[in-house]
Amino acid sequence: MSSYYYEPVKPDEQEQVLLDVIESIVEDSGNTYGRRRMHAELNARDHTIGVYKTAALMKKLNIQAIVPKKNIITPIQVMSITMHKTFKTTIQPRYT
């Protein structure tokens, strides 16, 4: 097959509206919405669209959700935390 006769398809108006809405949601959410939350938000705003179409539009806009990393505490960090603590005793001496 040849691509000589290929004519690129222009995006329709509805897709352009969806792209604009997705960009506004990304700005409002701080780029923390993934495809499922974006899909739920679009449906809440009365734009009926599937999850996979939402993912395709997000990919077209080069949008990825920012996911916070896990906070993993290593034994060395635990030692450094406990070494710098000052421990207070709650037991009162018997004889004063």
C-alpha positions, 0 to 999 in steps of 0.5 A: 500500500502506498501513502500517496493518496492519503489525506489526513483527517481533520479533527471534528468539532466535538473532539476539539471541544473535548480537548478544550474541556480536558485541558481546562480540567487538567489546569483545575486539577493540577495535572493529577487526574488519570484517565479514569478520574478524567472520564468521571469528570467528563461524564459529570460535565455531560460529555458522554465519552468512554474511558479508552477515548479519554485516554486517547485524547489525553495521549494526544495532548501529551497529558499524564497524571502526576502520581505521588511516590511512596514514602519508604523509610529505611532502617538508616532513616529510622536510626537518624530520627531516633538519635536526634529525639529527646526522650522525656520520662513520664515516671516521677521519682519516688523519693524527692 
